[in-house]
Amino acid sequence: MSTLTPLESALQNYSSAFIAILKPFLLEHYTLLDLSTENSSLDSVDITNAEACQRHIDSILRKNRAEVAYGGYLEQRNLYNGNGHFLASEDKRNVHLGMDFWAKAGTGVRVPIAGKVHSFRNNDTSGDYGPTIVLEHILEGIKFHTLYGHLSVESLNGLFVGKEYCKGEILATLGTPDINVNYAPHLHFQIIGDMGEYKGDYPGVSTTKELEYFANNCPNPNLLLKVK
């Protein structure tokens, strides 16, 4: 069993209970979604197409009588195939570094832990995050960040660096495919230790060659959220 880093330990110790990141859903409204390359049921689904991806997600939600489909941390995906935004010189980026929460556009995004605005930006390149907010937090003396991607444009209204949010407060709403740069509506939620020089953005998908670094800098969000 691997030893937790100080940040991972702090996240795990923060709460023993489930923390809802979308409003107003309870834990029983969540169901696991597998978008990995190992899921053979996706062989006949063009998940790079927002409408086809949405139909697949809707079928999973109906089957499990759920409102939110979640998952994806360190999941290798075909979702980014054919998009130049994810091509690297030596390797393609296809390993997901955050957790996704797939729900209806307009769903409210709740702050899981108190923090303040670090930065925000509309990353409107095809395949990117669309409107994005990054919060800064301090927990057990450790500074870290949370990134919220694929939001509505309205979510950026009234923001300023340093604006404070309490746990459970509504931060944003989910965007539509035309706004979140051609994805089915969802929240990309990522925990980041060192932001480096990034503002309003941070890689959410890694190459396999860079995965060790990014996995260490971006711990599993479920350590905090306890979605089980």
Disulfide bonds with the S-S distance in Angstrom:
none
